Amino acid sequence: MLRLLVIAGLLCIICYMLFGKWPWQMLGGQVISGRGGRPAARRKLIDARRVLGVRQGAKADEIALAHRRRLSVIHPDRGGSDEEVHEANAARDLLLEHLKKHPKDRA
């Protein structure tokens, strides 16, 4: 029994090293939940809101203003990094795209 656990653990580690994901991450994300769609997509929206510091019902102008404020803090000229800027841009794009597709959800 112990051998099986060790082998399963090693296979999980090998999978992570080869693909950059754990086996359960590769299998997950296919479940459709009630209103919010896939859990992974919903998690991305929550993370995007956290990055920009906006609430769930934010409008397009609020998202743009929060993005501008965030960039003024994390810009590379002010000691930030390009990675943070890319993350903020991706968050803004994701929230605005979601707002266009689902106007009733309000991002």
Buried (B, 14 or more C-beta within 10 A) or exposed (E): EEEEEEEEEEEEEEBBEEEEEEBEEEEEEEEEEEEBBBBEBEEBBEBBBEBBEBEEEBEBEBBBBBBEEBBEEBBEEEEBEEEBBEBBBBBBEBBBEBBEEBEEBBB
